[in-house]
Amino acid sequence: MDNSIENRVRLVETLFQNLEIEIEEFQEKTHLNCIAGCGKCCSTPEIDASPLEFLPWAFYVFLNGQAEKTLLELEQNTTATCFLYRPKSLAEFTTGNCSSYQYRGLICRLFGFGATTDKYGKLRIATCNIIKEKQTKNFENATIAINSNLSVPIFTTYYMQLSQIDFKLGNVFLPVNKAMKAAVEEVLQYYAYRPLPDGHKDIV
């Protein structure tokens, strides 16, 4: 089995692409959507993630020669809020955006439009109160539909698929910034005694 960083990154990115297609179809059928510029879920400090879901981001950072600098910033970071979140201002902290949206983690992609199963076996959309309150009718209709026959991304399904790519990195859950730090460390350790990827021989 090819356990290289490049292959693992490709597999994670393929998983993300499949999820994006499923989310787009779900949004199209339910008319649920995030409010433009809202960063409320990103500004929440209690976010856990696996290092594997941030491996594409860490690899991107490495290829751009920023891995050591980013690792130092993560080590010195004292806030629990996601390292990649950029609020509009301290006064408007729940308004903002992701500074690396293309490489955001699996949890970032699933939340809002993915579902979990409750103790009664019923599917529930894991989303924010803003969507529940501002798009009440669409949310209620979507909840009914996913428990009938409407396809919806399932958290456990995607995390199981993620763990199959790398059992170790996909099954440990850490506060989001520690997960990102572990992902950067994984990339740096991997290339410490290996040749750099083709076309990137000048990485410092």
NORKADA-V980471 format. One record per residue. RES is the residue in three letters. PHI is phi as a letter, one per 30 degrees, with the letter a starting at -180 (* if undefined). PSI is psi in radians with two decimals (NA if undefined). OMEGA is omega in whole degrees, -180 to 180 (* if undefined). Layout:
res:RES phi:PHI psi:PSI omega:OMEGA
res:RES phi:PHI psi:PSI omega:OMEGA
This chain:
res:MET phi:* psi:2.38 omega:179
res:ASP phi:d psi:1.85 omega:-178
res:ASN phi:c psi:0.35 omega:-180
res:SER phi:d psi:2.74 omega:176
res:ILE phi:e psi:-0.78 omega:-178
res:GLU phi:e psi:-0.75 omega:-179
res:ASN phi:d psi:-0.74 omega:179
res:ARG phi:d psi:-0.70 omega:178
res:VAL phi:d psi:-0.76 omega:179
res:ARG phi:d psi:-0.74 omega:-179
res:LEU phi:d psi:-0.71 omega:178
res:VAL phi:d psi:-0.74 omega:180
res:GLU phi:d psi:-0.62 omega:177
res:THR phi:d psi:-0.72 omega:176
res:LEU phi:e psi:-0.77 omega:179
res:PHE phi:d psi:-0.71 omega:180
res:GLN phi:d psi:-0.73 omega:178
res:ASN phi:d psi:-0.70 omega:179
res:LEU phi:d psi:-0.73 omega:-180
res:GLU phi:e psi:-0.71 omega:178
res:ILE phi:d psi:-0.78 omega:-179
res:GLU phi:d psi:-0.69 omega:179
res:ILE phi:d psi:-0.75 omega:179
res:GLU phi:d psi:-0.73 omega:179
res:GLU phi:d psi:-0.70 omega:179
res:PHE phi:d psi:-0.76 omega:180
res:GLN phi:d psi:-0.70 omega:-179
res:GLU phi:d psi:-0.65 omega:-177
res:LYS phi:d psi:-0.46 omega:-177
res:THR phi:c psi:-0.32 omega:-177
res:HIS phi:i psi:0.36 omega:174
res:LEU phi:d psi:2.46 omega:179
res:ASN phi:a psi:2.75 omega:177
res:CYS phi:d psi:2.62 omega:176
res:ILE phi:d psi:2.28 omega:-178
res:ALA phi:e psi:2.27 omega:177
res:GLY phi:i psi:-0.03 omega:-180
res:CYS phi:d psi:2.29 omega:179
res:GLY phi:b psi:0.41 omega:-175
res:LYS phi:e psi:-0.81 omega:-178
res:CYS phi:d psi:-0.58 omega:179
res:CYS phi:d psi:-0.46 omega:-178
res:SER phi:d psi:-0.06 omega:179
res:THR phi:d psi:2.21 omega:-177
res:PRO phi:d psi:-0.41 omega:-175
res:GLU phi:c psi:1.11 omega:178
res:ILE phi:c psi:2.18 omega:176
res:ASP phi:c psi:2.57 omega:180
res:ALA phi:a psi:2.88 omega:175
res:SER phi:c psi:2.60 omega:177
res:PRO phi:e psi:-0.58 omega:-175
res:LEU phi:d psi:-0.64 omega:-178
res:GLU phi:d psi:-0.25 omega:176
res:PHE phi:c psi:0.18 omega:178
res:LEU phi:d psi:-0.72 omega:176
res:PRO phi:e psi:-0.70 omega:178
res:TRP phi:d psi:-0.79 omega:-179
res:ALA phi:d psi:-0.68 omega:179
res:PHE phi:d psi:-0.72 omega:177
res:TYR phi:d psi:-0.78 omega:178
res:VAL phi:d psi:-0.74 omega:179
res:PHE phi:d psi:-0.81 omega:-179
res:LEU phi:d psi:-0.39 omega:178
res:ASN phi:c psi:0.19 omega:176
res:GLY phi:i psi:0.40 omega:-176
res:GLN phi:c psi:0.13 omega:-173
res:ALA phi:d psi:-0.85 omega:-179
res:GLU phi:d psi:-0.77 omega:180
res:LYS phi:d psi:-0.78 omega:-179
res:THR phi:d psi:-0.71 omega:179
res:LEU phi:d psi:-0.74 omega:178
res:LEU phi:d psi:-0.73 omega:179
res:GLU phi:d psi:-0.69 omega:178
res:LEU phi:d psi:-0.66 omega:179
res:GLU phi:d psi:-0.58 omega:-178
res:GLN phi:d psi:-0.20 omega:-178
res:ASN phi:d psi:2.30 omega:-177
res:THR phi:c psi:-0.03 omega:-179
res:THR phi:c psi:2.65 omega:180
res:ALA phi:d psi:-0.30 omega:179
res:THR phi:d psi:2.54 omega:-177
res:CYS phi:e psi:2.29 omega:-179
res:PHE phi:e psi:-0.51 omega:-176
res:LEU phi:d psi:-0.17 omega:-177
res:TYR phi:d psi:2.33 omega:178
res:ARG phi:b psi:1.71 omega:179
res:PRO phi:d psi:2.70 omega:179
res:LYS phi:d psi:-0.72 omega:177
res:SER phi:a psi:2.96 omega:177
res:LEU phi:d psi:-0.56 omega:180
res:ALA phi:d psi:-0.52 omega:179
res:GLU phi:c psi:1.06 omega:-171
res:PHE phi:d psi:-0.45 omega:-179
res:THR phi:d psi:0.09 omega:173
res:THR phi:c psi:2.19 omega:-178
res:GLY phi:l psi:-2.79 omega:-179
res:ASN phi:a psi:2.96 omega:177
res:CYS phi:d psi:2.29 omega:-178
res:SER phi:d psi:-0.16 omega:179
res:SER phi:b psi:0.98 omega:-171
res:TYR phi:e psi:-0.69 omega:-179
res:GLN phi:d psi:-0.51 omega:-176
res:TYR phi:c psi:0.38 omega:179
res:ARG phi:d psi:2.78 omega:-175
res:GLY phi:d psi:3.06 omega:180
res:LEU phi:d psi:-0.70 omega:180
res:ILE phi:d psi:-0.65 omega:180
res:CYS phi:d psi:-0.60 omega:-178
res:ARG phi:d psi:-0.68 omega:-176
res:LEU phi:d psi:-0.67 omega:-174
res:PHE phi:d psi:2.29 omega:-179
res:GLY phi:j psi:-0.68 omega:-174
res:PHE phi:b psi:0.27 omega:176
res:GLY phi:c psi:2.88 omega:-177
res:ALA phi:b psi:2.64 omega:173
res:THR phi:c psi:2.91 omega:179
res:THR phi:c psi:2.24 omega:180
res:ASP phi:d psi:-3.14 omega:-175
res:LYS phi:d psi:-0.24 omega:178
res:TYR phi:c psi:0.06 omega:179
res:GLY phi:i psi:0.18 omega:-179
res:LYS phi:c psi:2.41 omega:179
res:LEU phi:d psi:2.40 omega:178
res:ARG phi:b psi:2.32 omega:179
res:ILE phi:d psi:2.17 omega:178
res:ALA phi:d psi:1.73 omega:-177
res:THR phi:b psi:3.13 omega:-175
res:CYS phi:c psi:2.87 omega:179
res:ASN phi:d psi:-0.47 omega:180
res:ILE phi:d psi:-0.82 omega:178
res:ILE phi:d psi:-0.74 omega:-179
res:LYS phi:d psi:-0.67 omega:-175
res:GLU phi:d psi:-0.62 omega:-177
res:LYS phi:d psi:-0.40 omega:-179
res:GLN phi:b psi:0.81 omega:-172
res:THR phi:e psi:-0.88 omega:-176
res:LYS phi:d psi:-0.77 omega:179
res:ASN phi:d psi:-0.68 omega:180
res:PHE phi:d psi:-0.80 omega:-180
res:GLU phi:d psi:-0.75 omega:179
res:ASN phi:d psi:-0.68 omega:180
res:ALA phi:d psi:-0.68 omega:179
res:THR phi:d psi:-0.72 omega:177
res:ILE phi:d psi:-0.76 omega:-175
res:ALA phi:d psi:-0.69 omega:-178
res:ILE phi:d psi:-0.35 omega:177
res:ASN phi:c psi:0.12 omega:172
res:SER phi:c psi:-1.52 omega:-179
res:ASN phi:b psi:0.13 omega:-180
res:LEU phi:d psi:2.25 omega:179
res:SER phi:d psi:2.40 omega:179
res:VAL phi:b psi:2.48 omega:176
res:PRO phi:d psi:2.31 omega:-180
res:ILE phi:c psi:2.23 omega:-179
res:PHE phi:e psi:-0.94 omega:-174
res:THR phi:d psi:-0.63 omega:180
res:THR phi:d psi:-0.82 omega:-178
res:TYR phi:d psi:-0.63 omega:178
res:TYR phi:d psi:-0.52 omega:175
res:MET phi:d psi:-0.73 omega:178
res:GLN phi:d psi:-0.66 omega:178
res:LEU phi:d psi:-0.78 omega:-177
res:SER phi:d psi:-0.42 omega:178
res:GLN phi:d psi:-0.36 omega:178
res:ILE phi:d psi:-0.73 omega:179
res:ASP phi:a psi:1.79 omega:-174
res:PHE phi:e psi:-0.73 omega:-177
res:LYS phi:d psi:-0.95 omega:-176
res:LEU phi:d psi:-0.36 omega:-177
res:GLY phi:c psi:-0.16 omega:-176
res:ASN phi:c psi:0.01 omega:175
res:VAL phi:c psi:2.32 omega:-179
res:PHE phi:c psi:2.21 omega:-175
res:LEU phi:b psi:2.83 omega:169
res:PRO phi:e psi:2.47 omega:-168
res:VAL phi:e psi:-0.72 omega:-179
res:ASN phi:d psi:-0.57 omega:177
res:LYS phi:d psi:-0.57 omega:176
res:ALA phi:d psi:-0.72 omega:178
res:MET phi:d psi:-0.71 omega:178
res:LYS phi:d psi:-0.77 omega:180
res:ALA phi:d psi:-0.61 omega:179
res:ALA phi:d psi:-0.75 omega:178
res:VAL phi:d psi:-0.74 omega:179
res:GLU phi:d psi:-0.68 omega:179
res:GLU phi:d psi:-0.77 omega:-180
res:VAL phi:d psi:-0.78 omega:-179
res:LEU phi:d psi:-0.73 omega:180
res:GLN phi:d psi:-0.66 omega:-179
res:TYR phi:d psi:-0.74 omega:-176
res:TYR phi:c psi:0.06 omega:180
res:ALA phi:d psi:-0.63 omega:-178
res:TYR phi:b psi:0.42 omega:178
res:ARG phi:b psi:2.71 omega:177
res:PRO phi:d psi:2.59 omega:180
res:LEU phi:d psi:2.76 omega:180
res:PRO phi:e psi:2.64 omega:179
res:ASP phi:e psi:2.38 omega:179
res:GLY phi:i psi:0.02 omega:-178
res:HIS phi:b psi:0.72 omega:-177
res:LYS phi:d psi:-0.20 omega:-177
res:ASP phi:c psi:0.21 omega:179
res:ILE phi:d psi:2.32 omega:179
res:VAL phi:c psi:NA omega:*
